[in-house]
Amino acid sequence: MSNNDNAIRAVRSVIRVLHDGQKGLAAIGSELKNESAKHYLLEETQVRAEYAAELENELHRLGVHDVKEGGTAVGAVERAWGDLKAKFGGGDHTLLETVEQGEDDAKAKYAEALNETLPGNVAELLRDQQAHIVESHDMIRSLRDSAAS
């Protein structure tokens, strides 16, 4: 595989996890009782959509004309698990644990992508996005911890 093919594969992988995150954050965010946590998660859905769009634009610049990335099967299972937890009385702490697991997946995909040889602009964009994803993970962990008390 060429470096360009690896870069395209890596970016597609991040886009898929961003779509998973967007859907998961929206689904679980709508179930939360804590209004500030709910608001934060719903704002993050917009961030994920923007990040995916930015990366899709980079794929276009790399010569990919048909960019139609959805989520992953793992993401669908995680969302279904979160739905079950919500329906069976999982509180904010339990739901935020599920969100944190999704954020762990996102952090891992960014790290994997950044291990590839990427064009400079793509690597820079991924690093900038990754910094926010890490901050978001930490915020969600903090929200989860405060929901336990």
C-alpha positions in Angstrom: 0.0 0.0 0.0 1.2 3.5 -0.8 1.5 6.2 1.8 -1.5 7.9 0.2 -3.5 4.8 0.5 -2.5 4.5 4.1 -3.4 8.1 4.7 -6.8 7.6 3.1 -7.5 4.5 5.1 -6.5 6.2 8.4 -8.6 9.3 7.7 -11.6 7.1 6.8 -11.2 5.2 10.1 -11.3 8.5 12.0 -14.3 9.7 10.1 -16.2 6.5 11.0 -15.4 6.9 14.7 -16.5 10.5 14.5 -19.8 9.5 13.1 -20.1 6.8 15.8 -19.4 9.5 18.4 -21.9 11.9 16.9 -24.7 9.4 17.0 -23.7 8.0 20.5 -23.4 11.4 22.1 -26.8 12.5 20.7 -28.5 9.3 21.8 -27.1 9.2 25.3 -27.1 13.0 25.7 -30.9 13.0 25.2 -31.2 10.5 28.1 -29.2 12.3 30.7 -30.8 14.0 33.7 -28.0 16.5 34.4 -28.7 19.4 32.2 -25.1 20.6 31.9 -23.9 17.1 30.9 -26.7 16.8 28.4 -25.9 20.2 27.0 -22.2 19.3 26.7 -22.8 16.1 24.9 -25.2 17.6 22.5 -22.7 20.4 21.7 -20.1 17.7 21.1 -22.3 16.1 18.5 -21.9 19.3 16.4 -18.1 19.2 16.9 -17.9 15.6 15.7 -20.0 16.5 12.6 -17.6 19.5 11.9 -14.5 17.3 12.4 -15.9 14.6 10.0 -16.7 17.3 7.4 -13.1 18.7 7.7 -11.6 15.2 7.2 -14.0 14.5 4.3 -12.7 17.6 2.6 -9.1 16.4 3.1 -10.1 13.1 1.5 -11.3 15.1 -1.5 -8.0 16.8 -1.7 -6.3 13.4 -1.6 -8.3 12.5 -4.7 -11.2 10.5 -3.1 -14.3 11.7 -4.9 -16.9 9.5 -3.3 -16.7 10.0 0.4 -19.6 8.3 2.1 -18.5 7.1 5.5 -20.9 5.9 8.1 -20.3 4.6 11.5 -19.0 1.2 12.5 -20.7 -2.0 13.6 -18.9 -1.7 17.0 -20.4 1.8 17.3 -23.9 0.5 16.6 -23.5 -2.1 19.2 -22.2 0.5 21.7 -25.2 2.7 21.0 -27.6 -0.2 21.4 -25.9 -1.0 24.7 -26.3 2.6 25.8 -30.0 2.5 24.8 -30.5 -0.6 26.9 -28.8 1.0 29.9 -31.0 4.1 29.6 -34.2 2.0 29.2 -33.5 -0.1 32.2 -32.8 2.8 34.5 -29.1 3.3 34.0 -28.4 6.7 35.7 -26.2 9.4 34.4 -23.0 7.8 35.8 -23.7 4.6 33.9 -24.6 6.4 30.7 -21.5 8.6 30.9 -19.3 5.5 31.4 -20.6 4.3 28.0 -19.8 7.7 26.5 -16.3 7.6 27.9 -15.7 4.2 26.3 -16.7 5.7 23.0 -14.3 8.5 23.6 -11.5 5.9 24.3 -12.2 4.5 20.9 -11.9 7.9 19.3 -8.6 8.6 21.1 -7.3 5.3 19.8 -8.3 5.9 16.2 -6.7 9.3 16.2 -3.5 7.8 17.7 -3.5 5.0 15.0 -4.0 7.5 12.2 -1.2 9.8 13.5 1.1 6.8 13.4 0.7 6.7 9.6 2.8 8.7 7.1 0.4 11.5 6.4 0.5 14.7 4.3 1.4 17.6 6.6 -1.9 19.3 6.4 -3.8 16.1 7.3 -1.5 15.3 10.2 -1.8 18.9 11.5 -5.6 18.7 11.3 -5.7 15.3 13.0 -3.4 16.6 15.8 -5.6 19.7 16.4 -8.8 17.5 16.4 -7.1 14.9 18.7 -6.3 17.6 21.3 -10.0 18.4 21.5 -11.0 14.8 21.6 -8.7 14.2 24.6 -10.1 17.3 26.3 -13.6 16.0 25.7 -12.7 12.6 27.1 -11.4 14.2 30.2 -14.5 16.4 30.6 -16.8 13.4 30.1 -14.8 11.5 32.7 -15.2 14.4 35.1 -19.0 14.6 34.4 -19.1 10.8 35.0 -17.3 11.1 38.3 -19.5 13.9 39.5 -22.6 11.9 38.6 -21.3 9.1 41.0 -21.6 11.2 44.0 
